[in-house]
Amino acid sequence: MKRWIEANSWTLGLAALLVALLLATKLIQPGFGASGLDSLARAALPFALATVGMAIVVLAGGIDLSIAAMMAVASVTGAVLMAGASDAQAVLVVIAVLALGLAMGAINGVLIVASRVPDIVVTLAMLFVWQGVALLILNAPGGGAAGWLRAMGAGGVPLPGLGWLPRGIVFLAIVTALIWLPIRRSKLGLRLYAIGSDPMAAFRSGVPVGQTRIAAYALCGLFAALGGLSVTMGTGIGEPIPGPYLLASVAAVVLGGVVLGGGRGGLIGPILAVFILRTVRMDLTLLSVDPNVAAIVEGTIMVAVVMFGAVLATRGRRT
Amino acid sequence: MPDAPDDVHDAVLDATGVAKRFGAVQALKSASLQVKAGQVVALMGANGAGKSTFVKILTGVLKPDAGHVKIKGRESTVASPAGARRWGLVPVYQEPSLIPDLSVADNLRLGDTPLQPFRHWVSELGLPDLDSDALIRSLPLASLRIVDLARALAIEPDVLLLDELTAALPTDLVDRVLKVVRAQADAGRSVIYVSHRFKEIAAICDRATVLRDGLTVADVAIEPGIEEKIVEMMLGGAVAAAVAEERPVKPVPAQTPRLRVRGLKTGTRLTDVSFDLHKGEVLGVVALEGQGQDELFDVLAGNRKASAGAVEVDGTSKTFSHPADAIAAGLTLVPGDRAHALLMSRSVRENIAIPLLARFRNWGAIPMREEAAKVGAAIETLQIDTRAQGEVRRLSGGNQQKVTIARWIAKGVQTLLLFDPTRGIDIRTKRQIYALVRTLADQGAAVLFYTSELAEIRLACDRAVVIFNGRVVDVIDAKDADESTLMRAAYGLTERAPA
């Protein structure tokens, strides 16, 4: 038990921070409740999915700068194909978009592994490619979304004993658990951590490093597709110009305790970090702080928290 | 070649005529190795003989340009360490191949290593209390070597390849490891044992395969007194090829030494090193790979801290916590890896001027004229080919090395720490570097000169300290420092208490 707490201290700290922030929100805005939580969850959903995708790649020792552009491709592809389609057809569309996400990510991965060009360069180039593809498919926001898909992200799910949870959070939890838990417990999960931690040692331990790296990028693509669909889910249309998901996801990954460079961290921390960053933004808006000042505050909080963590880590090592 | 194996067809692993070239360097010309069931075969060779390239080829990390590797009579198609394992060949590399951020148990799962046999071997090897949930990152290096070996043993390999396994182990663990390795062979398996240590080889090996300059020059049975023969084989016939100019033997001056090192210890490799380095002297350092010389130079240059011992400069005790402290005390390091010392995409002039800038002025404009004069003089002295001076990366290796030394000459050096300065450099440039080192010494500098080429001791040094297993085992005057004397000393065969 003590060990478990030690191993997850960062995540537990983030959870405590999030609870404190939500309580602060309640103080700032006494009316904050179900609908506020619901809109927070809805706004955070695409960020959270992008962050999960980014976290997987970073854990495996890489980075994917094309994540927001892939989300745009997924969003417009889904919206264009779903416009005027029946509910049953829309299910096929969702499956196709998820497959498209996997494929886009796999292409990124194959290019990185085959060309041996640094991941940051390859994915920067692919950012422009996927961006162009998204605009080719739909050059202005448009298309449609199936009614059942739109309903998935909004409203609440009653939980026996706990009261009530926003659907956005339930959706995020189920999707992430369904995809990540089986992987984390499999050989692939160990291999992802292994290549992030020490690629040479992983190679010597018999890990197929190239294949594992491709798998990491493909998973990132899959979560980018989910993120893109969640954008369409929220707005009902496809968005060819992606939101600020790239930098926000990197920020949440770092704040969430995943070490840039790979090997250390998990997915719960980054997801909590997304909600922390969104809540801070919401609170600053509620306090009617100038948005430019708000941006400075957000950046300062990030640096301060990560530095605090680094100090704690060195202390811990010394004692 | 005495006593070749009578029948190679029953060899479990049979490598013949293996060759490998890297650019202009022919790392392996024709390496061969045979191991039979029940044998422990030592793979030996001096620094740069091609051992590590050969090991990488056997385990599929590198592809050979020519030659065959047969395992159990079939042509090997091993293309990766994982592939080698399917063929029954399991390597334990010099650097641990464990994932630092995973626990011991997860590392085992990663390679499908059965847990029960692993536990058995770990306790057999002297670590019965190993916590399998501990992160690899949190374990000491010696434990990692044991975990690495136990993991290999748990797979029950037909051929076990151990590369410098005992280098980081304390003596009690070494004894257990040797016992276990010998027992493997006695149970009918085969072991390839790459090592510098004659004592261990004599204890457990049946045969030794000797590499020299990328060639297998001998395959001999281990018997008492074979050490001397093996040393001669590693050196080859042409021992005295390099012509040493006669230098008057310098008496060791009585005054306070420029640099005095006493009982220096750090990490697991460097255990106890002491020597004096005087003004005007070039002191050679002779050691096989990984005997603690890297750590010694790191400590002297302020890159890492010593865990015990003392360093005195001109009679004053010093502790360096940063390279700047060492430089301030007049100790300047020319590292073995030139890429670590140079700004590769900047010009020759800028590279030479960098240490100067630290002295000219911390702030404000750079006095260009003074800089140009000093830099020009340094380039002149060293005869650096400046046709490609715009970017250091475009110079040849030899010219790059001259730049790394030139920067310290321009500054006026007191104590120069040269770490293998002539590695991979043509003979003409080498001569220039020897001459330069002598000139610096004559002008009053003290030079510590580690070299992996034994012949250089006579050419450039006044005396040499020999380090084996992290300790100084001998001090030899340049006139007595022929290669076979140095080689015997470096292998710990002639250990005597240093003066």
Interface residues (C-beta under 8 A of the other chain):
Chain A: R3 K187 L190 R191 Y193 A194 G196 S197 D198 M200 A201 A202 F203 R204 S205 G206 V207 P208 G263 R264
Chain B: V61 S80 P81 A82 R85 P91 Y93 E95 P96 S97 L98 I99 P100 D101 L102 D106 N107 R109 L110 G111 D133
